[in-house]
Amino acid sequence: MKILVPVKRVIDYNVKPRVKADGTGVDLANVKMSMNPFDEIAVEEAIRLKEKGVATEIVAVSVGPQKAQETLRTALAMGADRAILVQTDDEVEPLAVAKILKTIAAEENPGLVILGKQAIDDDSNQTGQMLAALLGRPQGTFASAVTVEGDSVTVTREVDGGLETVSLAMPAIVTTDLRLNEPRYASLPNIMKAKSKPLATKTPADYGVDTTPRLKTLKVAEPAARSAGIKVADVDALVGKLKELGVA
């Protein structure tokens, strides 16, 4: 079985984003970029399935600028077999990404598509669900456990009320949650080997997808600064202050 793993290049989760002075977006100049953490979990899960003998090949895919090759090389160093970069400098919305992945899935015919439930830059949480709808395949979202048995995959989902377990007939789409696994670090030998693994470069036009944005960002602003707290002498003073502020 082949597994397709889409990955996205985003601002490193340890970096505090800065808003551009004109409010048109987030400043990406001289900012450390890395693989989306949820996508790292997806790559790790695909590798674990391959190590169990469930999967035979892992294909990593990214839609983004030329520098997204670095993200794909990270996936290859972790254990993916080959990669595809759909190169574009445009800001690609989830629907366009899902349409590109649909065409790639039709060509590659993977048994599973495993991707992060959301990207930490836009937090859309849409691509996996849109891809499942476009392909007409079953989906298991927010996965905290994945088990493949024969032609089906059992997914334990994290929902508001606890956990829900669903069984999906393959081919299927799975999106990963934080508690699914702990991604491995790529070893130096594997990083060196990744440099020689196949990485094909395509464009959205190769897949017949129009990436023209359907949404327009009007303004981006940082959250308002929180006001400082105050100290009170006793409980009576606390109650009085709460009444004064209109919260009690």
Sine and cosine of phi, psi and omega as CSV:
sin_phi,cos_phi,sin_psi,cos_psi,sin_omega,cos_omega
0.00,0.00,0.64,-0.77,0.05,-1.00
-0.99,-0.15,0.61,-0.79,0.06,-1.00
-0.87,-0.50,0.76,-0.65,0.06,-1.00
-0.97,-0.22,0.79,-0.62,-0.04,-1.00
-0.81,-0.58,0.97,-0.23,0.10,-1.00
-0.96,0.27,0.67,-0.74,0.03,-1.00
-0.74,-0.67,0.46,-0.89,-0.05,-1.00
-0.80,-0.60,0.63,-0.78,0.08,-1.00
-1.00,0.04,0.87,-0.50,-0.05,-1.00
-0.72,-0.70,0.14,-0.99,0.14,-0.99
-0.88,0.48,0.70,-0.71,0.01,-1.00
-0.83,0.56,0.66,-0.75,-0.11,-0.99
-0.91,0.41,-0.27,0.96,0.04,-1.00
-1.00,0.09,-0.14,0.99,-0.06,-1.00
-1.00,-0.07,0.71,-0.71,0.07,-1.00
-0.99,0.11,0.90,-0.44,-0.02,-1.00
-0.89,0.45,0.55,-0.84,0.06,-1.00
-0.88,-0.47,0.68,-0.73,0.01,-1.00
-1.00,0.08,0.65,-0.76,0.05,-1.00
-0.87,0.49,0.49,-0.87,-0.06,-1.00
-0.86,0.51,-0.52,0.85,-0.03,-1.00
-1.00,0.02,0.01,1.00,0.07,-1.00
0.96,0.29,0.31,0.95,-0.04,-1.00
-1.00,0.04,-0.16,0.99,-0.02,-1.00
0.21,-0.98,-0.21,-0.98,0.00,-1.00
-1.00,-0.02,0.68,-0.73,-0.01,-1.00
-0.97,0.24,0.89,-0.45,-0.02,-1.00
-0.97,-0.25,0.04,1.00,-0.04,-1.00
-0.94,0.35,0.78,-0.62,0.05,-1.00
0.83,0.56,0.58,0.81,0.00,-1.00
-0.94,-0.35,0.68,-0.73,0.02,-1.00
-0.92,0.39,0.76,-0.64,0.02,-1.00
-0.91,-0.42,0.46,-0.89,0.01,-1.00
-0.41,-0.91,-0.04,-1.00,0.02,-1.00
-0.96,0.27,0.65,-0.76,0.08,-1.00
-0.80,0.60,0.80,-0.60,-0.08,-1.00
-0.82,0.57,-0.63,0.78,0.02,-1.00
-0.91,0.41,-0.53,0.85,0.04,-1.00
-0.96,0.29,-0.55,0.84,0.11,-0.99
-0.85,0.53,-0.67,0.75,0.03,-1.00
-0.89,0.45,-0.63,0.77,0.03,-1.00
-0.90,0.44,-0.68,0.73,0.04,-1.00
-0.88,0.47,-0.71,0.71,0.00,-1.00
-0.87,0.50,-0.68,0.73,-0.01,-1.00
-0.91,0.42,-0.64,0.77,0.05,-1.00
-0.88,0.47,-0.66,0.75,0.01,-1.00
-0.90,0.43,-0.66,0.75,0.01,-1.00
-0.90,0.44,-0.62,0.78,0.05,-1.00
-0.92,0.40,-0.58,0.81,0.06,-1.00
-0.93,0.37,-0.64,0.77,0.02,-1.00
-0.90,0.43,-0.47,0.88,0.05,-1.00
-0.99,0.16,-0.09,1.00,-0.02,-1.00
1.00,0.07,0.12,0.99,0.00,-1.00
-0.97,0.23,-0.65,0.76,-0.03,-1.00
-0.94,-0.34,0.48,-0.88,0.01,-1.00
-0.94,-0.34,-0.41,0.91,-0.02,-1.00
-0.51,-0.86,0.63,-0.78,0.05,-1.00
-0.87,-0.49,0.83,-0.56,0.01,-1.00
-0.91,-0.41,0.87,-0.49,0.04,-1.00
-1.00,-0.07,0.63,-0.77,-0.03,-1.00
-0.74,-0.67,0.64,-0.77,0.10,-1.00
-0.65,-0.76,0.60,-0.80,0.06,-1.00
-0.90,-0.43,0.91,-0.42,-0.05,-1.00
0.16,-0.99,-0.27,-0.96,-0.05,-1.00
-0.95,0.30,0.10,-1.00,-0.03,-1.00
-0.84,0.54,-0.55,0.83,-0.01,-1.00
-0.92,0.39,-0.21,0.98,0.07,-1.00
-0.91,0.41,-0.21,0.98,0.11,-0.99
-0.84,0.54,-0.57,0.82,0.01,-1.00
-0.88,0.48,-0.65,0.76,0.03,-1.00
-0.91,0.42,-0.66,0.75,0.02,-1.00
-0.92,0.40,-0.61,0.79,0.04,-1.00
-0.89,0.45,-0.56,0.83,0.08,-1.00
-0.89,0.45,-0.69,0.72,0.05,-1.00
-0.89,0.47,-0.64,0.77,0.03,-1.00
-0.91,0.40,-0.62,0.78,0.02,-1.00
-0.93,0.38,-0.52,0.85,0.03,-1.00
-0.94,0.34,-0.51,0.86,0.02,-1.00
0.52,-0.86,-0.02,1.00,0.08,-1.00
-0.91,0.40,0.45,-0.89,-0.09,-1.00
-1.00,0.01,-0.61,0.79,0.04,-1.00
-0.43,-0.90,0.16,-0.99,-0.11,-0.99
-0.62,-0.79,0.39,-0.92,0.06,-1.00
-0.75,-0.67,0.83,-0.56,0.10,-1.00
-0.96,-0.29,0.87,-0.49,0.12,-0.99
-1.00,-0.09,0.99,-0.14,-0.21,-0.98
-0.99,0.10,0.79,-0.61,0.09,-1.00
-0.35,-0.94,0.61,-0.80,0.05,-1.00
-1.00,-0.07,-0.02,1.00,0.04,-1.00
-0.97,0.22,0.40,-0.92,0.14,-0.99
-0.99,0.16,0.93,-0.37,-0.13,-0.99
-0.99,-0.10,0.81,-0.58,-0.02,-1.00
-0.99,0.15,0.34,-0.94,-0.07,-1.00
-0.79,0.61,-0.64,0.77,-0.02,-1.00
-0.90,0.44,-0.68,0.74,0.02,-1.00
-0.90,0.43,-0.65,0.76,0.05,-1.00
-0.87,0.48,-0.70,0.72,0.00,-1.00
-0.89,0.46,-0.61,0.79,0.02,-1.00
-0.92,0.40,-0.64,0.77,0.05,-1.00
-0.90,0.44,-0.71,0.70,0.00,-1.00
-0.90,0.43,-0.54,0.84,0.05,-1.00
-0.87,0.49,-0.71,0.70,-0.01,-1.00
-0.92,0.40,-0.66,0.75,0.03,-1.00
-0.90,0.44,-0.65,0.76,0.02,-1.00
-0.90,0.44,-0.59,0.81,0.03,-1.00
-0.91,0.42,-0.57,0.82,0.02,-1.00
-0.97,0.23,-0.68,0.74,-0.10,-1.00
-1.00,0.08,-0.45,0.89,0.00,-1.00
0.80,0.60,0.85,0.53,0.01,-1.00
-0.97,0.23,0.51,-0.86,0.09,-1.00
-0.96,0.28,-0.53,0.85,0.02,-1.00
-0.69,-0.72,0.62,-0.78,0.24,-0.97
-0.91,-0.41,0.89,-0.45,-0.02,-1.00
-0.91,-0.42,0.84,-0.55,-0.01,-1.00
-0.61,-0.79,0.37,-0.93,0.04,-1.00
-0.88,0.47,0.53,-0.85,-0.05,-1.00
-0.91,0.41,-0.45,0.89,0.01,-1.00
-0.32,-0.95,0.30,-0.96,0.10,-0.99
-0.98,-0.18,0.59,-0.81,-0.09,-1.00
-0.98,0.20,-0.06,1.00,0.04,-1.00
-1.00,0.04,-0.70,0.71,-0.01,-1.00
-0.94,-0.34,-0.26,0.97,0.04,-1.00
0.81,0.59,0.56,0.83,-0.08,-1.00
-0.94,0.35,-0.65,0.76,-0.03,-1.00
0.82,0.57,0.77,0.64,-0.07,-1.00
-0.77,-0.64,-0.52,0.85,-0.21,-0.98
-0.86,0.50,-0.73,0.68,-0.02,-1.00
-0.86,0.51,-0.72,0.69,-0.02,-1.00
-0.91,0.40,-0.65,0.76,0.03,-1.00
-0.90,0.43,-0.65,0.76,0.02,-1.00
-0.89,0.45,-0.69,0.73,0.02,-1.00
-0.87,0.49,-0.65,0.76,0.01,-1.00
-0.92,0.39,-0.68,0.74,-0.01,-1.00
-0.91,0.41,-0.60,0.80,-0.02,-1.00
-1.00,0.08,-0.28,0.96,-0.07,-1.00
0.93,0.36,0.56,0.83,-0.02,-1.00
-0.94,-0.35,0.45,-0.89,0.05,-1.00
-0.92,0.40,0.44,-0.90,-0.05,-1.00
-0.73,-0.68,0.60,-0.80,0.12,-0.99
-0.82,-0.57,0.97,-0.25,-0.11,-0.99
-0.99,-0.15,0.34,-0.94,0.05,-1.00
0.83,0.56,0.72,0.69,-0.12,-0.99
-0.96,0.29,0.76,-0.65,0.13,-0.99
-0.93,-0.36,-0.11,0.99,0.11,-0.99
-0.38,-0.92,0.66,-0.75,-0.01,-1.00
-0.73,-0.69,0.80,-0.60,0.03,-1.00
-0.74,-0.67,0.82,-0.57,0.01,-1.00
-0.98,-0.22,0.81,-0.59,0.03,-1.00
-0.71,-0.70,0.95,-0.32,0.00,-1.00
0.89,0.46,-0.84,-0.54,-0.03,-1.00
-0.99,-0.15,0.30,0.95,0.01,-1.00
-0.73,-0.68,0.36,-0.93,0.04,-1.00
-0.77,-0.64,0.75,-0.66,0.03,-1.00
-0.98,-0.17,0.80,-0.60,-0.06,-1.00
-0.86,-0.52,0.82,-0.57,0.14,-0.99
-1.00,-0.04,0.86,-0.50,-0.11,-0.99
-0.97,-0.24,0.60,-0.80,0.11,-0.99
-1.00,-0.01,0.90,-0.44,-0.01,-1.00
-0.85,-0.53,0.14,-0.99,-0.07,-1.00
-0.84,0.54,-0.62,0.79,-0.07,-1.00
-1.00,0.03,0.03,1.00,-0.03,-1.00
0.66,-0.75,-0.86,-0.51,-0.04,-1.00
-0.82,-0.57,0.61,-0.80,0.05,-1.00
-0.78,-0.62,0.71,-0.70,-0.01,-1.00
-0.93,-0.37,0.79,-0.61,0.00,-1.00
-0.81,-0.59,0.50,-0.87,0.07,-1.00
-0.92,-0.38,0.80,-0.60,-0.07,-1.00
-0.89,-0.46,0.68,-0.74,0.13,-0.99
-0.98,0.18,0.75,-0.66,0.03,-1.00
-0.99,0.12,0.49,-0.87,0.09,1.00
-0.95,0.31,0.54,-0.84,-0.10,-0.99
-0.56,-0.83,0.20,-0.98,0.03,-1.00
-0.90,-0.43,0.74,-0.67,0.03,-1.00
-0.78,-0.62,0.75,-0.67,0.11,-0.99
-0.92,-0.38,0.63,-0.78,-0.20,-0.98
-0.99,-0.15,0.58,-0.81,0.11,-0.99
-0.95,-0.30,0.13,-0.99,-0.14,-0.99
-0.89,0.45,-0.56,0.83,-0.12,-0.99
-1.00,0.04,0.16,0.99,-0.01,-1.00
-0.92,0.39,-0.69,0.72,-0.01,-1.00
-0.24,-0.97,0.01,-1.00,0.08,-1.00
-0.90,-0.43,0.94,-0.35,-0.05,-1.00
-0.87,0.50,0.59,-0.81,0.01,-1.00
-0.99,0.15,0.34,-0.94,0.14,-0.99
-1.00,0.02,0.64,-0.77,0.03,-1.00
-0.96,0.27,0.76,-0.65,0.03,-1.00
-0.97,0.23,0.36,-0.93,-0.01,-1.00
-0.86,0.51,-0.70,0.72,0.05,-1.00
-0.85,0.52,-0.64,0.77,-0.01,-1.00
-0.94,0.33,-0.54,0.84,0.08,-1.00
-0.89,0.45,-0.65,0.76,0.04,-1.00
-0.92,0.38,-0.66,0.75,0.01,-1.00
-0.91,0.42,-0.54,0.84,-0.04,-1.00
-0.89,0.47,-0.45,0.89,-0.03,-1.00
-0.91,0.41,-0.40,0.92,-0.02,-1.00
-0.97,-0.23,-0.02,1.00,0.02,-1.00
-0.97,0.24,0.50,-0.87,-0.07,-1.00
-0.90,0.43,0.72,-0.70,0.08,-1.00
-0.67,-0.74,0.96,-0.28,-0.02,-1.00
-1.00,0.02,0.61,-0.80,0.02,-1.00
-0.92,-0.39,0.81,-0.58,0.01,-1.00
-0.81,-0.59,-0.01,-1.00,0.11,-0.99
-0.76,-0.64,0.34,-0.94,0.07,-1.00
-0.83,0.56,-0.55,0.84,0.00,-1.00
-0.90,0.44,-0.51,0.86,0.04,-1.00
-0.88,0.48,-0.44,0.90,-0.01,-1.00
-0.96,-0.26,0.11,0.99,0.06,-1.00
0.93,0.37,0.54,0.84,-0.06,-1.00
-0.93,-0.38,0.76,-0.65,0.08,-1.00
-1.00,-0.01,0.88,-0.47,-0.05,-1.00
-0.99,-0.12,0.25,0.97,0.02,-1.00
-0.85,0.52,0.81,-0.59,-0.05,-1.00
-0.89,0.46,0.61,-0.79,0.08,-1.00
-0.98,-0.19,-0.19,0.98,0.02,-1.00
-0.89,-0.47,0.50,-0.86,0.04,-1.00
-0.83,-0.56,0.81,-0.59,0.04,-1.00
-0.98,0.18,0.88,-0.48,-0.02,-1.00
-0.99,0.11,-0.64,0.77,-0.05,-1.00
-0.30,-0.95,0.61,-0.79,0.11,-0.99
-0.86,-0.52,0.78,-0.63,-0.03,-1.00
-0.68,-0.74,0.52,-0.85,0.07,-1.00
-0.96,0.28,0.45,-0.89,0.05,-1.00
-0.86,0.51,0.52,-0.85,0.03,-1.00
-0.89,0.46,0.61,-0.79,0.01,-1.00
-0.91,0.41,0.67,-0.74,0.00,-1.00
-0.97,0.23,0.65,-0.76,0.02,-1.00
-0.97,0.26,0.44,-0.90,-0.03,-1.00
-0.94,0.33,0.50,-0.87,0.05,-1.00
-0.98,0.17,0.16,-0.99,0.04,-1.00
-0.78,-0.62,0.39,-0.92,0.04,-1.00
-0.97,-0.22,0.59,-0.81,0.07,-1.00
-0.84,-0.54,0.39,-0.92,-0.12,-0.99
-0.98,0.22,-0.62,0.79,-0.07,-1.00
-0.42,-0.91,-0.07,-1.00,-0.06,-1.00
-0.90,0.43,-0.65,0.76,-0.01,-1.00
-0.88,0.48,-0.65,0.76,0.03,-1.00
-0.91,0.41,-0.59,0.80,0.03,-1.00
-0.90,0.44,-0.73,0.68,0.00,-1.00
-0.88,0.47,-0.68,0.74,0.01,-1.00
-0.88,0.47,-0.64,0.76,0.00,-1.00
-0.92,0.39,-0.62,0.78,0.03,-1.00
-0.90,0.44,-0.63,0.77,0.04,-1.00
-0.92,0.40,-0.64,0.77,0.02,-1.00
-0.87,0.49,-0.61,0.79,-0.02,-1.00
-0.99,0.12,-0.13,0.99,0.04,-1.00
0.98,0.17,0.41,0.91,0.00,-1.00
-0.92,-0.38,0.12,0.99,0.03,-1.00
-0.57,-0.82,0.00,0.00,0.00,0.00
